[in-house]
Amino acid sequence: MQNFITALKAEHIKKKGTGLYVTSAILGVISPVILTIVNLTQLMQERNQLPYNYYIKFIENCLDPFATFFFPLMIIITVSRITQLDHKNGGWQLMETQPLTKASIYFSKFTVVLTANLITIISLIAGCYLFGWITSMVNGVPENAALTPALADALLIAARLFIAGLYLTAFQYMISVIMPSFIWSILVGFFLLLAYLFLTAMGIVPEWYPIDLLGKVSTYKKGSELGYWFTYSAIVSLLCSVIVLYFGFQWYRHKTLKLAFGTPKRAAMLVGVLAVFGGLLAYTLTPDVMQPYGKTIIAGTIDSDTPINKLYVRDAFINDTIAEIDVKDNKFHYEIKKNMPLDIYQVAIGEAGAINVAMSSNDSLHIAVTKRGQAADAEVTGTRLAENRYKKDNKYSWSSVSYYIEENIGLDDEERIIDELVSEWKDKMNESDNFKTVDNYVPRDDFKTQNKKILTLTYLNLWEDFLKKRAALYPDKETKETPEIAEMKKTVPLNEQGLLSNEEYFNYVSSQITKADTEDVSENAKALRAIAKMPEGDFKDKILFKQLEKSIKEASDKKERDSLAGLYTAMFKNERYNNIINYKKEIINKLSKGMEAPLFDAVTMNNQPVSLADFRGKYVAIDVWATWCGPCVYQSPYFEKMAVKYKNNNTQFIAASIDARIDKWLVEAKTKSKSVLQLHINNEKQFSKDYNAESIPRFILIDPEGNFVNADMPYPSEPVFEQLLRQTLGLEEQK
């Protein structure tokens, strides 16, 4: 230890005047400075955010440029400079003439580099607090942001960065000690940086790549989803740094690779180190799988600014309620006894909206719900942690081939479109295979198999669209099915019940079973005829239910709906589907054009009672909304614009709120345009039942006699809304 301390003191003497630590501090503070300039010049206002810590978010926003560029750059520059000091002046040989061990010399210099790393990280954290405070003074603090220091969270981010940087530091140090040329060591480091950019773009970054370990800190800003201090990538960095430090020291100690590991004893030592630490590395990198629990449990917590007393778990196929869960003291715990095949189920959480969760029987899920105003989020952990994280992370993705086909771009180039389609499909398959969580968990095989089928369906449906457009545009040209397309088709059978809740699968099966029907009738009619010919069984029941529900919803009038139900409901083997279809048909019939609109009672902002009957003699346009509904808030100005424009045309525009809390509605309603009458529905449940209001916003148009003109109008932001309104009012079409 005394040897090491002496060597360390010597290193600090040698680095004087180099500005090594100053450079480290400057590189650490660059990210906060850039973010501050952006924030101050753009004056970004944050609304409807969930609670968060202002300073921690500031630090997290700096992590992307810091972890994947400025911090690696600092390591490359610092390591190359400190080793070059001794390469240039013969310092390595001079140090070895002193009564110091080579281990003390090697690791004291490495400690100086680690000190520079620490200074850079401290500079980042301190800079974020300083410039975050300056930004808050100028821009103000958002409503849901806390301005407390949160030092424990900041220290954890700092520790994660420090550990993640160990591997890159050890590797760059080894290269810089071995290579006496400053330029070559710098070039190796820059090559690592550039290679990371290219590998990231291609999606093939190895998990052990040193800069990727730093990148994971910025990708997973919150760290472990399971509450661990460090994730598996931090352990990988530690293990890799130990292996590289051992290898680098032995090489430095014995001058050449042959002398370092060429003798049987030294070779055996190397094998031993690789066996122990390499084995630990392989074990750490091996992904884990959450095992079934034995019971089907849904539990969790609620953190909401409005009371949430119940949760509903609904089947994804017929939207049937599987479980009604009570919330007590903002906690819930419920065991579901029913059999639940693997699927995506909907969990309705009151004003927090609804979330989709992947689960099956014998799964235990924990759902942590947070809600403030219109902002809501739900974190799902438990035995399907990886599956639900995959669904959340892959919710939206850009598809170039989808864009080409939808916009009719390059349809004449058959080969190009097919190559692009197959290439995207293969990429999606690889993404599904390689997905893992921040804690190194992967989805179970049942989910992977099902997910690959669902992903494949997207591209099979694109293929079908491509074929139809090619046939229409180039009837004399044959579009040949390639072996890859045939392989995709083999992935998805045409009779799998478990996939029928997926819209893509339903569309694909429908396209396949109607392909031979060339009669000039609607696609719905073709599908029903093809389904009627299927052998009896559960699959036929389910696909008939889906198609009949769609056909009845899209039917033009009551006569057509009654005819469809009369022809096909008798084919159900399961009477429950028959009952549901007839119930839905009756609901739609009641909301049809010309049917009397159910009366409802409400109150004005002055607490005056109002009934729908009070507006007889006028056309009534109703916007059904709530303060917590983001799309409702977005549509509101468009609705108000229509109200102003048509106020002299015997109309009454009404915004009917279904908020649970009248006080919240009242505050928001007072900010609205006076051209729209603000009402609060007295009995929200009865209103929703009478008007089949399954989702909001919902727009309804009623004539002066109190009958429906349209019970489900388009959104007012769409031009067709005004077109339908003008037609109803007998006004000329706008030019």
N, C-alpha and C positions, 0 to 999 in steps of 0.2 A: 504493500500500500504506500509506503514511504517513497519507493521508486516511482510509483504512478504520480504521486503528488508533486514530486520534484520535476518530473517530465511535464506535467500539466502547467506548472509555473513557468517553465522554460517556453512552452508553447505560447502562453499569454504574453511573455516578453517579446517573442519573435513577431507576433501579430500586431504589435503596437505600430501605429502610423499607417496601417493598411486600410482602416475604415471598415473592417469586416463586419463588426456588429452594427455599425451605423447603416451600412448597406442592407443588412438583414432587417433592421427596423423600418427602413424606407419601403422596402418591398412588401412588408407586412401591412403598411398603412395605405397602400395605393388603392386597394379595393374599397375601403370605406370612403376614401376621398372621391372616387369615381361615382359611387352610389349617392353620395351627398350632393354632388353636382347635378346628377340626373334628377334627384328628388326636388331640389330647390328650383331647377329650371322648368320642370314639368308641373310642379305644384300638384302632385297626385293626391286626390282625395279618396279615402277609403270609406266605403259605406257597406252596411249590412254584413259586417265581418263577425266571426265568432270571437270569443275572448282570446287574447294572446298577449304576450309580453313584448312591448315595443322594442326593447334592446335586443332580445333574443332573435326576434324576426329580422332586425337589422343585420345581426351577425349571420343568420342563415342566408339572407339575400346576398351576402358577400362571399359565401362559400364556393359558389361555382367558379368564378375567376381565380379565387385564391387557391383552392385545392388542386385545380387541374392546370394552372399556369404559373401564377406568381410564386407559390411555395415551391413547386418543383424547380422553377428557374433559379430561385434563391439557393436551393440545395446544390444544383449543378455548378453555379458560379462559386459558391463558398467552398465547396470541396475542392474544386479545381485550383482555386487561388491558394488555399492553405497548404495543399500538397506541393504546388508549384514553388512556393517559397523555399522549400528544402531541396526540391529537384534542381532549382536554379543555382543555389548557393552551396550545394553539397552538404546540406544540413542533415540529411539522412545518415551519411557516413560519419559526420561530426558527432551526432547524437550517440551513435553506436560506439564511439571511443570513450564515452562517459560511463561511469559505473551505474548504468541503467539497463534494465532488461528490455528486450525487443518488444515484449508485450506492453510494457509501460509506454514505450515510444509510440507504438502503433495505436494503442487505445486512448492515450492522452490527446493525440491529435484528433481522433474520432470524437472525443468528448467535447472538444472545442466546436466541432461542427454541430453536435447536438445542442450545444449552448446557443449557437446561432439560430438553429431551428426554433428553440424555445423563445428566443427574443423575437423572431418573426411572428410567431403565434401570439405572444403577449401583445406585440404591436398591433396585430389585427384586432384582438379583443378590445384593447384599450382605445384604439381608433374608432371602433364601432360605438363604444359608449360615448366618446367625445363627440363624434360627428352625428351620432344618433340624437344626442341631446341638442346640438345646434339645429338639426333639422326639425326637431319637435318644437323648438322655440320659434322658428320661422313659420313652419306649416301648421303647427298645432298638433295635438295628440288626438288620434281617432277615438271615437266614443268607446269602443270595446277594447282599447289597448291599455295595458297597465304599464306604468313608468317605473316600476320597482326594479332594482338591480338584477335580481335572479342570478346571483353569482354562481350558485351550484350548477345551474344549467350551462352557464358560460364556461365554467371550469371543465365540465364533462365534454363539451365540444372541443376545447383546447386539448384535453387528454386524448381524445379520439384522433385529432389531427396529428399530434405528436407521435402516437404509436403507428398510425398509418404511414407516416413519413420515414420510419426507421428502415424499412426495406430499401427504398430508393436511396436513402443516405448511405447505407452500408454498401450497396452495389456500386454507386458512383464513387465512393471512397476507394473501394477495391480497384476499380478501373484507373482512378487517378494516381494511386500509389504505384501500380504496375507500369503505367505509361508515363514516362518522364516528360512527354510533350504536353504542354498546356492546351494547345489547339486540339489535339486528338481526344483528350479527355472531355473537353467542352463539346466537341462534335458528337461524341458518343451520347452525351446527355441530351443534346438537341435532337439527335436521331430518336431517342426514346420518346421525347415530347411529340415529335412529328408523327412517329409511328402510332402513338396512342390516338391521335386525331383520325388517322386513316383507318385504323382497326375499329375505332368507335363508329365511324361512318358505315363501315361494312358489317358491323354487329358481330365481330369475331374476336373480341378482346379476351385473352386468357384471364382466368380468375386470379392468377398469381402475378399478373403484370404489375410492376411497382406503382405506376402512376394511376392505374385503375383502382388500386387499393385506396389511394387518396380520393379518387373520383367518387368512390362509394360513400365517403363522408358527405360530399355535396349532394349526391343523389338521394341518400337517406338521411335527410337533415335531422330528423327526430331520433335517429338511432334505432335501437332494438324495439320491435313491436311487443316483445314479451317482458319488457322491464329490465333487461340485462344492462349492465354498464357498458359493455363492449360487445360488438358483434363478431361473427366468425372471421370476417375480413381483417379485423384487428389482430386476431390470433395468427392468421396467415402471415401478416406483416412481421410479427414477432419471430415466428419460426423461420421464415425466409431470411430475416436479418441475421439470426444466429448462424444459419448454414453459410451465408455469404461472408460473415465476419470470420468464421473459422477458416473457410477456404482462402480468403484474402490474407489473413494473418500468416497462415502457413506458407503461402506463396512469398510474401514479403520476408518472412523469417529465413527461408532457405534459398531465396533469390530466383530460383527457377522452378518451373512446374514439375520437372523430372525429380529434382532433389526434394521438393516438398512432398510428393506422393509416390515417388518411384520405388522406395524401399518397401519390403513386405510389412514392416511395422507401421510405417506411415500410411501405407495403402489400407491396412487393416483399420487404423484409426479413422481414416476418411470414410470407409465403409460403415464403421460403427456409428459415426456422427450422422451419416446419411440415413442409415437404418432407423436410428432413434428419432431424429428430427424430421426426416423425410416421411417416416411412418406416421408420426403425429400430424404432419402436414396433410398427408393423404386422408387420414381419418377426419381431420377438420374440414377438408374440402368435400368429403362425401356427404351428399345431401340427406336430410332426414325427412321422415314422413309422419304426420300426425295419425295416430291409430284411432279406430272407433272407440267410443266411450262405453257402450253397453246400454245406455238409455238415450232417448231423444230429448235433449234439454235445450231450451232457449232461456237465457238469463241475461241480465245486464243492468245498466244504470241510466237514469235520465237527468240531464242538466239543462233545464229549459226555463225561459222567462214566462212561459204560459203553462198552465197545468195540463199534464197528459196523464189520464187515468186508466187508459186501456190501450193495448196493442192487439192487432189482429194479424194472424198468419194465414195467408191465402194461397190456395192452389193456383199454379200458373196456368193451368189448362182451362178450367171453367170459372176461375176466380171465386171458388167456393171457400168459405171460412173453415179452416182446419182447427184453429185454436183462438180463443178469446182470452187474453192475458191481462190480469189486473196489475196495476202499478201502485205500490204502496211505499211511501217514504222515498219516492223517486228510484225505487228498485223493483225488479221483477224476476221471477223464477218460475218456470213452468215445464212440466214433463208432458210431452205429446205421446199419446198411446197409439195413435193411428200409424199404419204403415206408410212410410214416405220414401218412394223411390227417388234416386238421385235426380234432382231437377233444380231449377231456379224458382224459389218461392218468394212471394211478396210479403213483407212485414210492414203493415200500415201503422204509423206512429203519430196519430193525431195531426196537429198542426205542423209537426216536423216533416210531414209528407210520408212517403213510402220508400223503402229500400228493397232491392232484390238481393237475396242471399242464396248461395249454393249450399245445399245440405241434403242429407238423406237420413234414413232411420239409423239410430245409434250414433248420431252426431251430437256434440254438445257445443253450442255457440254462445259466445258472450258478446253483446251488442252495447257499446257505449255511445249514447246519443247526446249530442250537444246542439242547442238551438238558441238563437238570439234573433228576434225579429224575423226577417225573411231568410236568414242564413241558418243552415242546418247541416250537420254532418253526423255520420255514424261509422264507428270503427268496429269491424267484426273480427274477433279472434276465436280461438277454440280449435276443434278438431278439423275444421275446414278453413283454417287461416290462409293457407297458400292458395286455395281455390278462390276465395273471395278477394284476396289481394290481386290475383291475376285478373279477375273480372273488373276490378276497380282500375287497375293500371292500363288495361287494354280496352277501355270503354270506347275511346275514339281513336281512329287511325285513318290516315289518308291512303287512298288507293288510286294509283294513276290509271290502271286498266279500267276501273269503274268509271272514272272521269271520261276516258276515251270513248267508251261504249255509250254512256249516257248522252254525251255531246256529239256523237256520230263523227268522231275524229279518227281518221286512218282506218276506217272499216274496209277500205279496198285492199289494205295490206294485211291479209289473213295471217301470214306467218308472224308478223310483228306482234299483233294482238294476242295470238295464242302463246307466243314466247313470254310476253309480259304477264299474261294471266297465270301461266304455269310457274313462272319465276316467283311471283308474289305468293302463290299458294305454298310453294316449298319454303319460302321465308317464314310464312305463318306457322307452318308445321315445325320448323326449327325453333321458332320463338316459344311455341307451346312446350316442346321437349325440354328446352333449356331454362325455362322460367324457374326462379327460386326467390324466396323472400330474403329480406335483409338478415334474417336469422338462419338462413340456409335450409329452409323447409320447402319441399316441392309438393305439388298436388298428388293425390292418390291416383292409381292407375285407372280406376273407373271414371274419374273426371277427365283424365288425359284422353282416354278413348272417346268419350262423348264429345269433348271439346274439339278434337280433331275432325269429327264428323260435322260439327256445327260450323267450323271454319271452312271446311271443304264445301259445305252447302252454299256459302256466299259466292264462291267462284263457280260452282256448277250453275247457279242461277244467272250469273254474269255470262257464262257460256251459252245458256239458253237464250238470253236476250241478244247476244251476238249472232246466234244462228238465225233468229227471227228477222233481225235487221239486215243481215246479209241476204237472206232469201227474198226480202222485199226490194232491196236495192240492186241486187245482182242475181236475178232468178235463173240465169243460165250458168252460173258458176256454182260448183259444188264445194262446200266447206267440209273438209275431211276431219274426222275425229282422230287425234293423235293418240299414241300409246299412253301419254301422260294423262290426257283427259279420260281415257278408259280406266286408268288406275284410280283417278279421282272418283269415278262413278262406282267402282267396286267398294270404295270406302263407305258409301252411304246406301244401305238397303232401302227398299221402297215400302217396307212394312214394319218399321220400328216404332212401337207405341211411345217409348220414352222420349222420342224427339218431337212428338206432335205438338207440344206446347211451344215449340220454336217456330216462329213465323216463316223463317227461311226454309225450314223443312217442309212445312205445309205448302208453300209456294212451289217448291221443287217437285214434290209428289204430284201436285195438281197439274203441273206442266207436263209431267211424264205420262200420266194416265189419260190426258186429253190430246196427246200429240197426234194420234191417228184419226181424231174426229175433225173432219174438214167442213162440216156443215156450217152454214152462216148463221150461227146463234151465239149468244153471249158465252164468255168463258165460264161464268157461274153455272149456266145450264149444262155445258159440256161436262164440267166437273161432277155435278150431281148425277148425271146419267152414268158416268164411269164408275162412281162410288156405288151406285145402286146395283151394279153387276158384280161387285166384290163378294166373296164368300162371307157368311155371317161370322161375327166374332168381335172381340174388343177393339181391334184396329179399325174395322169398318165403322163401329159405333162412334169412335172418337173422331175420325176424319169426316164422317157424315155430320157430326155435331158442329165441327169447325166450319165446314162449308155451308151448312144450312143456316147457321148463325150469320155468316157473312152475306149470304144471298138475301135473307130476310131484311137485314139492315140496309142493303142497297136496293131493295125492291122499290118500285115507284109509287105504289099505293096499297091500300088495305086489301083489295081484292087479290093482288099478286101475292102478298104475304100469306093470306089465308090459303091460297091455292098451293103454295110451296109446302106449308105445314101439313096440309091434307095429304099431299102426295108422298111425302118422305118421312114424317115422324113415325109412321107405323113400322118402318124398317128397323127401328132401334130395338136391339135385344135388351138393353138396359133402360128400364122405364124412366129412370131419373133424367136421362138426357131428353126424353120426350117432354117431361114436365118443365124442364128449364127452357127448352126452345119455345114451348107454348106460352110460358110466362113472359119471356122476352118479346115474343111477337105481340102479346097484348099490351105490353108497356109501349112498344113502338107505335102500335095502332092508336093508343090513347094520345100520343104526341104528334100524330099525323096532321097534315094541313087540313084545316077546317074543323078539327076536334076542339071541344071547349077546354081552355086552359084551366087547370085546377087553381082555385082561389088560395091565396096565402095572406097571412097577416104580418105586418111589420111595423116598425116605429121610425119616425123621422129623427133628425139630430136634436129636435126640441122635445123629443119623447112623445110626439103626437101619434096616435094609432092610425094606421093606414091599411087598406085592403086593396087587392088587385081590382076588385069591383069598382073602386072609386075612379078608375081611369077609363071606364066604358065611354065610348064615343071618340076615343083617340087611338092611334097606332102606338103601341107600347114596345119600346126596345129595352131589353133588360140585360145588364152585365152582372152575372153572378161571380162574386170575387171574395177575397179575404186579404187581410193585411199581410199575412205570412206567405202569400203566393206570389213568387217572383214574376211569372208570366202575366199574372193579373195586373201587376203594377206597370209592366211594360205596355200592355194593351190599353190601359186607362186613358192616356192622352189621345189616342186615335178615336176612342169611343166619344170622348168629350168634343173632339173636332167635328164628328158627325152630328152631335147634339146641337152645336152652335150653328152648323150649316143648315140643318133641317128643322129648326125650332119653330118656323112659321108654316109648317106643313102638317098641322094637326097631329103632332107627335109628342110623346112624353118619353124621355130617356131616363132610365132608372139604373142606379148602381146598387144592387142588392147584396149586402154583405152577409156571409155565414160565419163570421168570427165568433169564437166562443166567448171572448171578452168584449163587451160592449164599449168599455172605456178605451181600449186600444183602437177599435173601429172609429170611435168618436174623434179621437185626436187626428187620425189619418183623414177622415172624411172632411174635416174642416179645412184641409189644404186643397181639396178638390174644386173643380170648376162648378159654379152655381148653375151652369146650363144643364147639369145632370142632377136629378133628385137622389139624394143619398138616403138609403133605407137600410135598416137592420132586420133580417128575417127573425121572427119570433121562434119558430119551431124548425130549426135547420134540418133535423132528421126527417121530418114529414115532407118538407120541401124537396129534399134530395130524393126521397122515394117517389113523390108525385111527378117530379120532372126528370127522373132517371139521371140525376146529376152525379155521375161517377167521378168526374174530374172537373176542375176549374182552371182557367176561366171558361165560362159557358155563356153564349149569347143567344137570346131568345127574342123572337118578333111575334107580337100578338096584334090582331086586327081590332077595329073599334067595337065589334060585337063580343070580344073576349075569346075569340078562337085563334088557334095557332095558325100563323103564316109559315113559320119555320122554328122548330123547337131546338135546332142546333145549327145556328148561323155560323158562317166562317168568321175568322177573327177580323176585327175592324181594320187591322193593319193591311189586310189583303184587299185588293181592288174589287173582288167579287162581292164583298160585304156591301159596298155602296151600290153596286149594280143591282143586287137583289132588293135593297131598300128602295131605290128609285123605281124599280118595276112595281113594287108593292104600292108605292105612293102615286103611281100613274104618271110619273115624270119621264120626260124624254131622256134617251140615253145620252150621256155626256160625250162630247167629241174630244 
